[in-house]
Amino acid sequence: MATTLIVTEKPDAALHVAEALSENPHPKKINLNGVPFFEFDKDKERILVCSALGHLYAVDAKGAGPRSQYPVWDYCWKPKHLVERGQKRQERWIEAIAQISKDASLFVDACDYDIEGSLIGYTILKYACQGADTRAQRMKFSTLTEKELREAYRNRLPTLDFSLAFAGMCRHEVDWLYGINLSRALTQSALKASHRYSTLSTGRVQGPTLKFVVERESEIQTFIPTPFWALKTKIDVDGQIVDADYEAGRIEAKASAEDVVKDCAGKGGLVSKLESTLYPVTPPNAFDLPTLQSEAYRHFGYNPRLALSIAERLYLDQLISYPRTSSQKLPPSIGYGEIMAGLSRIEHYRSDVSSILSAGPLTPQQGKKDDPAHPAIYPTGSLPKRKL
């Protein structure tokens, strides 16, 4: 019987893939040196599903050398536990994946379909599975629902998405080259100037960002405010109190503002012109990640990192689609009616769903931005399986 190894990005995703593909609702779970994976048979095929823990490999210098040495141009990819401290758990994961991969004749990458997910799957298949990246297949999905995972496995791509994986490698390698060389140069420069050692870090993103912060802070510190006065009043129009602003706007001299107040004190007014304008208000565009994070802050005060963390948890619980997307478009193939039917089973949303369905055809407002990997963020219509 042929053996297929499916690699996912996180343990929760491995569980959902195994449950979706297995004919048994509770696939067999095995622990290999504390590393869980799932095993089941499907259509005369033995399938193993294992997960990563995010990145299991990282960039590091070739060979050994003093930590103060720079520039360093020779680098390679190594197991993360050899590059960073406190990554012993990743070592067990790599050893377990390498061991079970020996039985596999077919490999499938089921990591998240984006740059980082593609890189995670690629490095595991290339290094832990000893070159399986050249013959591996790719599952592409935007939700972890049973239906979509089955379709993704049935319609898996014949090869890995190498363009995304190589883009991820390039980003990590450039970050490493900038970070290691500039940080060492900055640290050694500070040591020579102060004769005191202190590790200083900078990089491709960190350095320019710090420059922007310093320039902005300098502008704030050197800003000289210019005083001005604005006139506001409340007037009674047929018993209704209305706020009114002085039509000239800002007044540069306090004496001029006081003169206007004196001239108007105790006097009535005449409404000379009344204008009314109707503006059509369209529904908001479908959520991409930045818009979702902005709305989460506006309504709940969540910072972007917290909003993304919550969205990723909802994705892993099969409640929303993949959140790391820049798309504001929703294709009809998603099945809006089926999603609404699922949401109607939640009492809190029942009346809203009924109102939406009674308004006519389900046509979401599409934005301009698109993402070839994933659609905009949308609810799957699934019910929570645990208390959130």
C-alpha positions as CSV (number, residue, x, y, z in Angstrom):
1,M,0.0,0.0,0.0
2,A,1.4,3.4,-1.0
3,T,2.1,5.9,1.7
4,T,1.4,9.7,1.4
5,L,2.8,12.2,3.8
6,I,0.9,15.5,4.2
7,V,2.7,18.3,5.9
8,T,0.7,21.2,7.5
9,E,1.9,24.4,9.2
10,K,0.4,23.9,12.6
11,P,-1.0,21.0,14.7
12,D,-4.6,22.3,14.6
13,A,-4.4,22.3,10.8
14,A,-3.1,18.7,10.8
15,L,-6.1,17.6,12.9
16,H,-8.6,19.3,10.6
17,V,-6.9,17.8,7.4
18,A,-6.9,14.3,9.0
19,E,-10.6,14.6,10.0
20,A,-11.6,15.9,6.6
21,L,-9.8,13.2,4.6
22,S,-10.3,10.2,6.8
23,E,-13.3,8.0,6.5
24,N,-13.2,7.7,10.3
25,P,-14.3,10.9,12.1
26,H,-11.6,10.2,14.7
27,P,-8.4,9.3,12.8
28,K,-5.7,7.4,14.6
29,K,-3.3,9.7,16.5
30,I,0.3,8.6,17.1
31,N,3.0,10.3,19.1
32,L,6.6,9.8,17.9
33,N,9.0,11.1,20.6
34,G,6.3,13.5,21.7
35,V,5.5,14.7,18.2
36,P,1.8,14.0,17.2
37,F,0.8,12.9,13.7
38,F,-2.3,11.2,12.3
39,E,-2.6,7.9,10.3
40,F,-5.5,6.5,8.3
41,D,-6.3,4.7,5.1
42,K,-8.2,6.2,2.2
43,D,-8.9,4.6,-1.2
44,K,-6.2,1.9,-0.8
45,E,-3.8,4.6,0.3
46,R,-2.1,5.0,3.7
47,I,-2.0,8.7,4.6
48,L,0.2,10.3,7.3
49,V,-0.5,13.9,8.4
50,C,2.1,15.7,10.4
51,S,2.6,19.4,11.2
52,A,5.4,21.9,11.6
53,L,5.6,24.4,14.4
54,G,5.9,27.4,12.0
55,H,9.5,27.7,10.7
56,L,11.7,24.7,11.4
57,Y,14.6,26.1,9.4
58,A,16.4,29.5,9.5
59,V,19.3,31.3,7.8
60,D,22.7,31.2,9.4
61,A,26.3,31.7,8.4
62,K,28.3,29.0,6.8
63,G,31.0,27.6,9.1
64,A,32.0,29.2,12.4
65,G,33.5,32.5,13.1
66,P,33.7,35.3,15.7
67,R,30.4,36.9,16.4
68,S,32.0,40.3,15.9
69,Q,33.2,39.5,12.3
70,Y,31.6,41.4,9.4
71,P,30.8,41.5,6.6
72,V,29.5,38.0,6.3
73,W,28.2,37.0,2.9
74,D,28.3,33.1,3.0
75,Y,25.0,31.7,4.5
76,C,22.9,28.6,4.3
77,W,19.7,27.2,5.7
78,K,20.0,25.2,8.9
79,P,17.6,23.6,11.4
80,K,16.3,26.3,13.6
81,H,17.5,24.7,16.8
82,L,21.1,25.1,15.5
83,V,20.5,28.8,14.8
84,E,18.5,30.1,17.7
85,R,18.5,29.3,21.4
86,G,15.6,27.7,23.1
87,Q,14.4,25.8,20.0
88,K,14.9,22.2,21.3
89,R,11.3,21.4,20.6
90,Q,11.9,22.1,16.9
91,E,14.7,19.5,16.9
92,R,12.3,16.7,18.0
93,W,9.8,17.8,15.3
94,I,12.4,17.6,12.5
95,E,13.7,14.2,13.7
96,A,10.1,12.9,13.8
97,I,9.2,14.2,10.3
98,A,12.4,12.8,8.9
99,Q,11.7,9.4,10.3
100,I,8.1,9.0,9.1
101,S,9.0,10.5,5.7
102,K,11.1,7.4,5.0
103,D,7.9,5.4,4.4
104,A,6.3,7.9,2.1
105,S,6.3,7.6,-1.7
106,L,4.1,10.7,-2.2
107,F,4.4,14.1,-0.5
108,V,1.8,16.8,-0.2
109,D,2.4,20.4,1.1
110,A,-0.7,21.5,3.0
111,C,0.8,24.6,4.7
112,D,-0.9,28.0,4.4
113,Y,-1.0,29.2,0.8
114,D,1.1,32.4,1.2
115,I,4.8,33.3,1.2
116,E,5.6,32.1,4.7
117,G,3.5,29.0,4.5
118,S,5.0,28.0,1.1
119,L,8.5,28.6,2.5
120,I,7.8,26.4,5.6
121,G,6.5,23.5,3.5
122,Y,9.3,23.8,1.0
123,T,12.1,23.8,3.6
124,I,10.6,20.8,5.4
125,L,10.2,18.8,2.2
126,K,13.7,19.8,1.0
127,Y,15.7,19.2,4.1
128,A,13.8,17.0,6.6
129,C,12.3,14.8,3.8
130,Q,15.6,14.8,1.9
131,G,14.7,16.4,-1.5
132,A,11.0,15.5,-1.6
133,D,10.3,19.1,-2.7
134,T,11.1,18.2,-6.3
135,R,8.2,15.7,-6.5
136,A,5.8,17.0,-3.9
137,Q,2.2,18.2,-4.7
138,R,0.4,21.2,-3.2
139,M,-3.0,21.7,-1.6
140,K,-4.5,25.1,-1.9
141,F,-7.3,26.2,0.4
142,S,-8.6,29.3,2.1
143,T,-10.6,27.7,4.9
144,L,-10.1,24.6,7.1
145,T,-13.6,23.4,6.5
146,E,-14.1,19.7,5.7
147,K,-15.6,20.5,2.3
148,E,-12.8,22.8,1.1
149,L,-10.0,20.5,2.4
150,R,-11.5,17.5,0.5
151,E,-11.7,19.6,-2.6
152,A,-8.1,20.8,-2.1
153,Y,-6.8,17.3,-1.8
154,R,-8.8,16.0,-4.8
155,N,-7.6,19.0,-6.9
156,R,-4.1,19.3,-5.5
157,L,-1.5,21.1,-7.7
158,P,1.1,18.8,-9.3
159,T,4.1,20.8,-8.0
160,L,4.9,23.1,-5.2
161,D,4.4,26.9,-5.5
162,F,8.1,27.5,-6.0
163,S,7.7,31.2,-6.8
164,L,6.1,31.9,-3.4
165,A,8.7,29.7,-1.6
166,F,11.6,31.4,-3.3
167,A,10.2,34.8,-2.6
168,G,10.1,33.9,1.1
169,M,13.6,32.6,1.0
170,C,14.8,35.8,-0.7
171,R,13.1,37.9,2.0
172,H,14.6,35.9,4.9
173,E,18.1,35.9,3.3
174,V,18.0,39.7,2.6
175,D,16.8,40.3,6.1
176,W,19.7,38.1,7.5
177,L,22.3,39.8,5.3
178,Y,21.2,43.3,6.3
179,G,20.6,42.4,10.0
180,I,23.8,40.4,10.7
181,N,26.2,42.8,9.0
182,L,24.7,46.1,10.1
183,S,24.1,45.0,13.6
184,R,27.6,43.8,14.0
185,A,29.0,47.0,12.5
186,L,26.8,49.1,14.8
187,T,27.8,47.1,17.9
188,Q,31.5,47.4,17.1
189,S,31.3,51.1,16.3
190,A,29.5,51.7,19.6
191,L,32.2,49.7,21.4
192,K,35.0,51.7,19.9
193,A,33.3,55.0,20.8
194,S,32.3,54.2,24.3
195,H,34.7,51.3,25.3
196,R,31.6,49.6,26.7
197,Y,30.0,46.6,25.0
198,S,26.3,46.6,24.3
199,T,24.6,44.5,21.6
200,L,22.8,46.9,19.1
201,S,20.5,45.6,16.4
202,T,19.3,47.1,13.2
203,G,18.1,45.7,9.8
204,R,16.3,46.2,6.5
205,V,13.1,47.3,8.2
206,Q,14.2,48.2,11.7
207,G,16.7,50.8,10.6
208,P,14.5,52.9,8.3
209,T,11.6,52.7,10.7
210,L,13.8,54.0,13.6
211,K,14.9,56.9,11.3
212,F,11.3,57.9,10.6
213,V,10.5,57.8,14.3
214,V,13.5,60.0,15.1
215,E,12.6,62.5,12.4
216,R,9.0,62.7,13.6
217,E,10.1,63.1,17.2
218,S,12.4,65.9,16.1
219,E,9.6,67.7,14.4
220,I,7.4,67.4,17.5
221,Q,10.2,68.7,19.8
222,T,11.0,71.7,17.5
223,F,7.4,72.6,16.7
224,I,6.4,76.2,17.6
225,P,2.6,76.5,17.9
226,T,0.8,79.5,16.4
227,P,-2.2,80.6,18.5
228,F,-5.6,81.1,16.9
229,W,-9.2,81.5,17.9
230,A,-12.4,79.9,16.7
231,L,-15.9,81.1,17.4
232,K,-18.7,78.6,18.0
233,T,-22.2,79.3,19.3
234,K,-25.5,77.6,20.0
235,I,-28.6,79.2,18.5
236,D,-32.3,78.5,19.0
237,V,-34.2,77.8,15.8
238,D,-37.9,77.4,16.5
239,G,-37.1,75.7,19.8
240,Q,-34.4,73.5,18.4
241,I,-30.8,74.2,19.6
242,V,-28.3,74.2,16.7
243,D,-24.5,74.4,16.8
244,A,-23.0,77.1,14.5
245,D,-19.5,78.0,13.5
246,Y,-18.2,81.4,12.5
247,E,-17.9,81.4,8.7
248,A,-14.5,83.0,8.5
249,G,-12.9,80.0,10.3
250,R,-9.7,80.7,12.3
251,I,-9.1,84.2,13.7
252,E,-5.4,85.1,14.2
253,A,-6.0,88.0,16.7
254,K,-7.8,87.6,20.0
255,A,-9.0,91.2,19.8
256,S,-10.7,90.5,16.5
257,A,-12.5,87.5,17.9
258,E,-13.7,89.4,20.9
259,D,-15.1,92.2,18.6
260,V,-17.1,89.6,16.7
261,V,-18.5,88.2,20.0
262,K,-19.5,91.7,21.2
263,D,-21.2,92.5,17.8
264,C,-23.3,89.4,18.0
265,A,-24.2,89.5,21.6
266,G,-28.0,89.5,22.2
267,K,-28.8,89.8,18.5
268,G,-31.0,87.6,16.3
269,G,-30.2,86.2,12.9
270,L,-31.8,85.4,9.6
271,V,-31.5,82.1,7.7
272,S,-30.7,83.3,4.2
273,K,-30.0,79.9,2.6
274,L,-30.7,76.2,3.4
275,E,-29.1,73.3,1.6
276,S,-29.7,69.6,1.9
277,T,-27.7,66.9,0.1
278,L,-28.4,63.2,-0.1
279,Y,-25.4,60.9,-0.3
280,P,-25.7,57.2,-1.3
281,V,-24.0,55.0,1.2
282,T,-22.7,51.8,-0.2
283,P,-22.0,48.7,1.9
284,P,-18.3,48.5,3.1
285,N,-15.9,46.5,1.0
286,A,-15.1,42.9,1.9
287,F,-12.4,42.7,4.6
288,D,-8.7,42.4,3.7
289,L,-6.4,42.1,6.7
290,P,-5.4,45.8,7.1
291,T,-9.1,46.8,7.0
292,L,-10.0,44.1,9.5
293,Q,-7.3,45.3,11.9
294,S,-8.3,48.9,11.5
295,E,-12.0,48.1,12.3
296,A,-11.0,45.9,15.3
297,Y,-9.1,48.9,16.7
298,R,-11.9,51.4,16.0
299,H,-14.6,49.2,17.6
300,F,-12.7,47.3,20.3
301,G,-9.4,49.0,20.8
302,Y,-7.5,45.9,19.7
303,N,-4.0,46.6,18.3
304,P,-3.1,45.0,15.0
305,R,-1.1,42.1,16.5
306,L,-4.0,41.1,18.8
307,A,-6.5,41.4,16.0
308,L,-4.4,39.1,13.8
309,S,-3.9,36.6,16.6
310,I,-7.7,36.4,17.1
311,A,-8.3,36.1,13.4
312,E,-5.8,33.3,13.1
313,R,-7.4,31.5,16.0
314,L,-10.8,31.8,14.3
315,Y,-9.2,30.4,11.1
316,L,-7.8,27.4,12.9
317,D,-11.2,26.8,14.5
318,Q,-12.7,26.7,11.0
319,L,-14.9,29.8,11.6
320,I,-13.4,32.3,9.1
321,S,-11.3,32.1,5.9
322,Y,-7.5,32.6,5.8
323,P,-6.9,36.1,7.3
324,R,-3.5,37.0,5.9
325,T,-4.9,38.3,2.6
326,S,-4.8,41.6,0.7
327,S,-7.9,40.8,-1.3
328,Q,-11.2,42.8,-1.1
329,K,-13.0,40.4,-3.5
330,L,-15.3,37.5,-2.9
331,P,-15.9,35.0,-5.7
332,P,-19.5,33.6,-6.1
333,S,-18.0,30.1,-5.8
334,I,-17.8,30.6,-2.0
335,G,-21.5,29.9,-1.7
336,Y,-23.1,32.9,0.1
337,G,-26.4,31.1,0.6
338,E,-24.8,28.2,2.4
339,I,-22.8,30.5,4.6
340,M,-25.9,32.4,5.6
341,A,-27.8,29.2,6.3
342,G,-24.9,28.2,8.7
343,L,-24.9,31.6,10.4
344,S,-28.7,31.5,10.9
345,R,-28.2,28.6,13.3
346,I,-26.5,31.0,15.7
347,E,-29.3,32.8,17.6
348,H,-27.4,36.1,17.8
349,Y,-27.2,36.4,14.0
350,R,-30.6,34.9,13.1
351,S,-32.5,38.2,12.7
352,D,-29.6,39.8,10.8
353,V,-29.4,36.9,8.4
354,S,-33.2,37.0,7.8
355,S,-33.0,40.7,7.1
356,I,-30.2,40.3,4.6
357,L,-31.8,37.4,2.8
358,S,-35.1,39.3,2.4
359,A,-33.3,42.3,0.8
360,G,-32.7,40.5,-2.5
361,P,-29.8,38.7,-4.2
362,L,-26.6,38.2,-2.2
363,T,-24.0,40.4,-3.9
364,P,-21.1,41.5,-1.7
365,Q,-19.5,44.9,-2.2
366,Q,-16.1,44.3,-3.9
367,G,-13.1,46.5,-3.4
368,K,-10.3,47.2,-5.8
369,K,-7.5,45.1,-4.2
370,D,-7.0,41.5,-5.2
371,D,-4.9,38.6,-4.0
372,P,-4.3,35.6,-6.3
373,A,-3.7,33.3,-3.3
374,H,-6.8,34.0,-1.2
375,P,-10.2,35.8,-1.3
376,A,-11.2,38.5,1.2
377,I,-11.9,37.3,4.7
378,Y,-15.4,35.8,5.2
379,P,-17.2,33.6,7.7
380,T,-17.4,29.9,6.9
381,G,-20.8,29.5,8.4
382,S,-19.5,26.7,10.7
383,L,-20.6,26.6,14.3
384,P,-18.0,26.8,17.1
385,K,-17.0,23.4,18.4
386,R,-15.7,24.8,21.6
387,K,-16.2,27.8,23.8
388,L,-14.1,30.7,22.4
